[in-house]
């Protein structure tokens, strides 16, 4: 029988003048999956941190098992049987899987002998089809395996009844995401109450029993009958612009110049930080007016490829030509001057500076930054330029005074798009540019990439979303076991054929 685990009444939280959650009313039951949907910045993660006790509500009430919680905290949640798998993994890379699990349990007062703990983990792994090597170090794992460790950590707290998953598939490959969704259904059938935060509509429709949609911090819709709700209804409740359609991104493309290579890479071999060759003797080129998609299972050398092309990582062997001029030994600064631009895999980690505002991050890439007669930055003029920058309005970037480190992934990506548009690059390296983004922001990313492509930019587009690669790419290469296969014309490829190369290479 379903049991009401947690309920909120008019729950609100305010940060200075910003209301992140406004009078949220929600009920979560055992044996059901409740999806929380919404655009980036809609207040989803904030609401979950309120439920888990990371944040304290400004107004409103939280009830657990019908009893009002007066002072909430993660330790209270642990006592009441609430576990949370955060979007950012809480793992120590230099420790083994077993050591990480042991430490997490010790934090909550659970002490096990090694043999006993291994036995408990084995039982859970067999029950839910989880496959992890307890003796591996975390740095040796892919993202899907790290996700499984986080899930094991909450399942081993035996009193847990409600599990909160914050964007659990945002960094996973399609096959990893599929396995995770199957696991959530298994957990539901075991009696757990499940909350899943996601903006991926297909995932919601596949597993959710109930759906709550947030827009600008408020509940904009609630669906109790998920069998009859349509994707369009959910999207309409999520996004600000109701005129949005899936066909917004135009497929009208200028033909790329098949006789001239903007980028030419020969015999490219790269090592990862542990000395293993992740890409061996790769050869490819990218033409002006072309998007070259890069497919591959997570950890197949995508990160190392991007870093080597922008100049952050030295290749072991190989040649790099830009407009027929050798560039493999050029500095990052020189590549930037030539028109190279990089959108990293983890923007918040790689190019966001704590304590700096949106204005400062945008101006950092402004070739025409205003200065005073003494050579200092004229911040008053820079602020005025920011307010009148057409890209700021086009990409709906927030006011320049906001600190970037506090923003959601979608709002950070909007800022990066602004910088890319201002730079007007000749060669764009984009690593998972739509990962973790909501529908309207993904659409915005795609439109800008098509615009850049049509203006003559050569784009390297790395993604694990095969539908996205097939939709956006002119040609596609596939990484598998250190080798690069292709390039293949995207219009001649299928989801299944790419998948076979990703899993089997040439032995398809």
KOLMIZA-538894 format. One record per residue (C-alpha): residue in one letter; x, y, z negated. Coordinates in steps of 0.001 Angstrom, whole numbers, padded with zeros to 6 digits, always signed. Example, Ala and Ser with C-alpha at 12.3 -4.5 7.8 and 13.67 -1.06 7.14 Angstrom:
BEGIN
A+012300-004500-007800 S+013670-001060-007140 
END
This chain:
BEGIN
X+000000+000000+000000 X+001323+003457+000948 X+002348+005645-001962 X+002724+009450-002005 X+006428+009923-002744 X+006917+013652-002419 X+004694+016671-001818 X+005386+020380-001440 X+002979+023232-002083 X+003668+026640-000511 X+007423+025969-000613 X+009501+029000+000395 X+013137+030037+000311 X+014639+033416+001152 X+018282+034337+001794 X+018584+038115+001260 X+016043+039503+003765 X+015724+036289+005784 X+012862+033868+005015 X+014125+030423+006099 X+011057+028450+004923 X+007683+030121+004473 X+004906+028384+002480 X+005636+024823+003635 X+003069+022160+002703 X+004074+018588+003467 X+003410+015060+002177 X+005739+012072+002543 X+004517+008489+002020 X+006288+005164+001508 X+006327+002800+004490 X+006003+005658+007002 X+008363+007651+009214 X+007681+011383+009072 X+009442+013394+011798 X+010296+017065+011254 X+010667+018734+014657 X+011585+022243+015695 X+014103+024371+017551 X+017571+025070+016175 X+017181+027582+013362 X+013505+026699+012764 X+014251+025786+009133 X+014362+021973+009334 X+017684+021378+007571 X+016897+024062+004997 X+013636+022291+004129 X+015457+018971+003686 X+018029+020601+001406 X+015140+021960-000659 X+013604+018484-000907 X+016966+016977-001883 X+017784+019709-004384 X+020768+021304-002637 X+018834+024600-002480 X+016426+026007-005056 X+013075+027320-003801 X+012296+031023-004095 X+008592+030179-004404 X+006372+027097-004366 X+006360+023673-005963 X+007780+020185-005354 X+006034+017075-006698 X+007685+013636-006861 X+005319+010741-007646 X+002669+013343-008487 X+004827+015006-011147 X+006027+018570-010683 X+009811+018969-010566 X+010753+022102-012479 X+014530+022022-011983 X+015619+020245-008815 X+019135+019069-007883 X+020840+016212-005977 X+021300+014372-009288 X+017541+014632-009965 X+016911+013305-006436 X+019238+010369-007116 X+017370+009571-010340 X+014015+009772-008533 X+015117+007521-005656 X+015714+010090-002910 X+018747+009597-000656 X+019970+011814+002165 X+022183+011116+005175 X+023584+014524+006102 X+024348+015678+009630 X+028000+016251+008660 X+029488+012978+007457 X+030918+013016+003919 X+033841+010667+004491 X+037576+010727+003714 X+039371+009894+006961 X+042497+008454+005317 X+040464+006017+003160 X+039011+002665+004221 X+035300+002057+004709 X+035130+000131+001422 X+036982+002881-000476 X+034591+005543+000847 X+031541+003509-000186 X+033036+002802-003627 X+033719+006506-004258 X+030194+007540-003255 X+028653+005040-005687 X+031052+006025-008464 X+029851+009623-008070 X+026371+008449-009088 X+027623+006332-011987 X+027601+003015-010123 X+030770+000970-010726 X+031263-002338-008919 X+034128-004791-008739 X+035515-005106-005212 X+034189-008645-004689 X+030723-007744-006006 X+030533-004620-003827 X+031589-006546-000713 X+028864-009104-001438 X+026166-006419-001723 X+027335-004772+001492 X+027294-008120+003314 X+023668-008733+002273 X+022592-005298+003577 X+024555-005683+006815 X+022928-009036+007538 X+019457-007747+006665 X+019601-004624+008839 X+022031-005679+011585 X+024772-003270+010496 X+028269-004154+011714 X+031249-002397+010077 X+034769-003521+009215 X+035242-002665+005524 X+039037-002706+005815 X+039234-000195+008675 X+040249+003386+007969 X+037635+006016+008762 X+039917+007719+011301 X+039777+004496+013360 X+035975+004552+013644 X+033659+006064+016223 X+030731+008279+015253 X+028206+005445+015309 X+030257+003453+012800 X+030633+006512+010547 X+026855+006906+010633 X+026455+003299+009487 X+028743+003911+006493 X+026594+006861+005416 X+023477+004694+005681 X+025096+001913+003634 X+025987+004466+000953 X+022332+005423+000424 X+021014+001848+000726 X+023399+000642-001986 X+021724+002992-004456 X+019102+000385-005213 X+016492+002743-006679 X+016214+004741-003441 X+012702+004801-001969 X+012827+007890+000247 X+015583+008379+002829 X+016176+011707+004592 X+018060+011690+007919 X+019248+015098+009155 X+019700+015006+012967 X+020987+011405+012768 X+021397+010893+016521 X+022840+014297+017485 X+026414+012981+017813 X+025606+009419+018911 X+025750+007831+022346 X+022415+006653+023827 X+023049+003019+022831 X+024097+004016+019294 X+020998+006208+018967 X+018790+003320+020109 X+020264+001034+017441 X+019771+003679+014762 X+016103+004168+015655 X+015563+000415+015450 X+017174+000477+011995 X+014803+003244+010840 X+011824+001108+011845 X+013295-001825+009898 X+013739+000374+006824 X+010145+001569+007120 X+008922-002007+007317 X+010922-002734+004142 X+008835-000081+002366 X+011102+002956+002504 X+009643+006371+003163 X+011658+007954+005993 X+012083+011604+006961 X+013886+012183+010240 X+014864+015641+011442 X+015226+015797+015201 X+014386+017922+018217 X+014516+014955+020617 X+010906+014426+021606 X+011330+010905+022986 X+012828+009742+019677 X+009931+011279+017773 X+007324+009591+019949 X+009111+006248+019674 X+009346+005914+015866 X+007286+008556+014038 X+004012+007845+012229 X+003513+011548+011444 X+005003+014724+012902 X+005397+018156+011328 X+006636+020921+013631 X+008400+024013+012295 X+008694+027309+014137 X+010456+030316+012588 X+010344+028730+009144 X+006610+027978+009169 X+004584+024846+009918 X+003257+025428+013437 X+001640+022001+013911 X+000982+018665+012221 X+000163+015442+014091 X-001125+012417+012195 X-002048+010407+015303 X+001291+010008+017077 X-000044+007410+019523 X-002137+010018+021299 X+000024+013124+020968 X+001808+014230+024152 X+005307+015532+024665 X+003855+018798+025977 X+001872+019361+022761 X+004980+018931+020617 X+007094+021180+022866 X+004402+023894+022851 X+004393+023841+019049 X+008207+023969+018892 X+009255+026706+021243 X+008705+030418+021236 X+008062+030725+024953 X+004937+028711+025753 X+005596+029061+029474 X+008603+026740+029208 X+008526+023713+031494 X+011002+020929+032156 X+011424+022187+035703 X+012835+025558+034623 X+016374+024542+035618 X+016642+024930+039347 X+018279+022194+041373 X+019047+024640+044187 X+022798+024312+044546 X+025364+025746+046886 X+027342+022997+048584 X+030821+022664+047126 X+033842+023114+049393 X+035023+019583+050161 X+038320+020847+051659 X+039646+022837+048709 X+040336+021745+045121 X+040167+024337+042373 X+041552+021742+039925 X+043761+018807+040892 X+044964+016301+038271 X+047464+013557+039158 X+048752+010562+037134 X+047392+012114+033923 X+048276+010081+030813 X+047303+011293+027335 X+047907+009941+023841 X+045659+010470+020837 X+046999+011617+017454 X+047873+008026+016553 X+050063+007453+019612 X+047611+005318+021598 X+047233+006054+025308 X+043530+006879+025653 X+043730+007876+029335 X+046262+006317+031715 X+047281+007606+035148 X+044005+009426+035812 X+043522+011167+039141 X+040665+013553+039928 X+039886+016923+041430 X+037126+019509+040979 X+036095+021875+043751 X+034626+025383+043523 X+030817+025181+043299 X+031077+021719+041694 X+030154+020112+038371 X+032190+016971+037700 X+030472+014903+035015 X+032492+012731+032618 X+030741+009662+031185 X+032019+007185+028623 X+031360+005667+025226 X+032324+007921+022312 X+036075+007831+021670 X+037077+006908+025234 X+039441+009876+025594 X+036943+012665+026276 X+038266+014900+023482 X+041906+014341+024459 X+041141+015031+028137 X+039511+018380+027370 X+042270+019426+024963 X+045009+018524+027447 X+043409+020517+030275 X+043006+023667+028174 X+046576+023268+026842 X+045958+022243+023226 X+047398+018751+023739 X+050518+017900+025739 X+050048+015173+028310 X+052518+012266+028293 X+052811+012317+032093 X+051030+013965+034975 X+050533+017070+037065 X+047850+019764+036857 X+047219+022146+039749 X+044959+025207+039704 X+044333+026645+043175 X+047340+024572+044348 X+049669+026118+041722 X+051249+023862+039075 X+049888+024581+035570 X+050731+021543+033416 X+053405+023441+031459 X+051499+026723+031117 X+050426+028101+027730 X+046809+028362+026600 X+047077+032144+026990 X+048240+031847+030614 X+045474+029354+031440 X+042916+031724+029910 X+044286+034575+032035 X+043917+032351+035113 X+040224+031809+034337 X+040160+028663+032185 X+037374+028570+029561 X+036708+025861+026970 X+033518+024929+025119 X+034777+022522+022428 X+033147+019362+021115 X+032778+020849+017627 X+032465+024647+018009 X+031931+025246+014292 X+035209+023493+013534 X+037308+024610+016515 X+036417+028221+017374 X+034322+029640+014528 X+036121+031741+011921 X+034592+031916+008456 X+033811+035423+007287 X+033615+036806+010830 X+030415+038086+012406 X+028786+037447+015780 X+029981+040850+016967 X+033589+040008+016069 X+033405+036582+017735 X+031989+038053+020958 X+034472+040935+021092 X+037352+038499+020574 X+036800+037368+024181 X+035999+040791+025607 X+038646+041843+028137 X+037344+045434+027922 X+037113+045766+024150 X+036754+049491+023277 X+039628+051119+021413 X+040264+054455+019722 X+042925+056882+020926 X+045231+055300+018337 X+044847+051832+019855 X+042596+050397+017152 X+039324+048629+017946 X+036453+051109+018108 X+033888+049050+016188 X+031182+051701+016457 X+031427+051620+020260 X+031766+047798+020197 X+028525+047534+018219 X+026787+049796+020721 X+028112+047664+023618 X+026912+044498+021840 X+023378+045873+021516 X+023294+046732+025238 X+025073+043582+026456 X+022630+041915+028914 X+023881+038436+027964 X+023045+039037+024286 X+019415+039564+025295 X+019440+036808+027942 X+020695+034137+025517 X+018712+035503+022554 X+021824+035921+020391 X+021112+037216+016898 X+022196+040601+015554 X+025939+041207+015517 X+026203+041620+011745 X+025358+037951+011055 X+028186+035687+009893 X+028686+032950+012503 X+029595+030190+010015 X+026094+030439+008505 X+024282+029942+011833 X+022710+026781+013261 X+024394+024873+016094 X+021971+026298+018638 X+022662+029903+017682 X+026427+029292+017784 X+026065+027770+021259 X+024135+030857+022406 X+027086+032987+021282 X+029503+030722+023190 X+027350+030988+026332 X+027549+034767+026015 X+031340+034590+025844 X+031457+032245+028846 X+029205+034527+030905 X+031323+037566+029976 X+034530+035711+030902 X+033089+034615+034288 X+035514+031653+034374 X+036961+029937+037411 X+037328+026633+035535 X+034988+025691+032673 X+035684+022697+030405 X+032488+021837+028525 X+032533+019111+025857 X+029033+017964+024883 X+027595+021483+025377 X+024003+020420+024624 X+024711+018047+021711 X+022403+018756+018778 X+020530+021539+020587 X+016788+022029+020934 X+014924+021926+024244 X+014923+025635+025036 X+018633+026051+024205 X+019553+022990+026295 X+017571+024512+029153 X+019478+027770+028646 X+022830+025925+028762 X+021884+024091+031956 X+020671+027248+033713 X+023891+029108+032877 X+026049+026220+034084 X+024173+026072+037396 X+024599+029860+037732 X+028349+029597+037058 X+028625+026664+039457 X+026833+028557+042217 X+029111+031561+041674 X+032151+029385+042459 X+033203+028049+039063 X+034565+024486+038861 X+033053+022741+035824 X+034171+019647+033914 X+031005+018509+032117 X+031507+015914+029343 X+028368+014255+027973 X+027099+010918+026648 X+023561+011686+027824 X+023385+009850+031141 X+020130+011515+032193 X+021797+014896+031671 X+024900+013853+033625 X+022838+012589+036555 X+020745+015778+036559 X+023631+018255+036254 X+026594+016657+038057 X+027633+016699+041697 X+030097+013873+041103 X+030748+011660+038067 X+033795+009867+036649 X+033559+007180+033951 X+036100+006520+031179 X+036575+002951+029968 X+039485+001319+028127 X+041991+004018+029106 X+041032+004037+032784 X+039061+006562+034809 X+036653+005157+037400 X+035333+007224+040288 X+034550+009889+041157 X+031105+008812+042370 X+028498+011055+043972 X+025803+011566+041321 X+022958+011165+043809 X+024242+007650+044610 X+024526+006583+040943 X+021922+005179+038563 X+021628+005095+034782 X+022258+001334+034848 X+025322+001520+037113 X+027019+004180+034986 X+026175+002186+031860 X+027872-000910+033296 X+031067+001032+034023 X+030973+002466+030482 X+030698-001015+028933 X+032630-003200+031388 X+034775-001002+033636 X+035618-002554+036996 X+034402-005995+035845 X+030804-004819+036271 
END
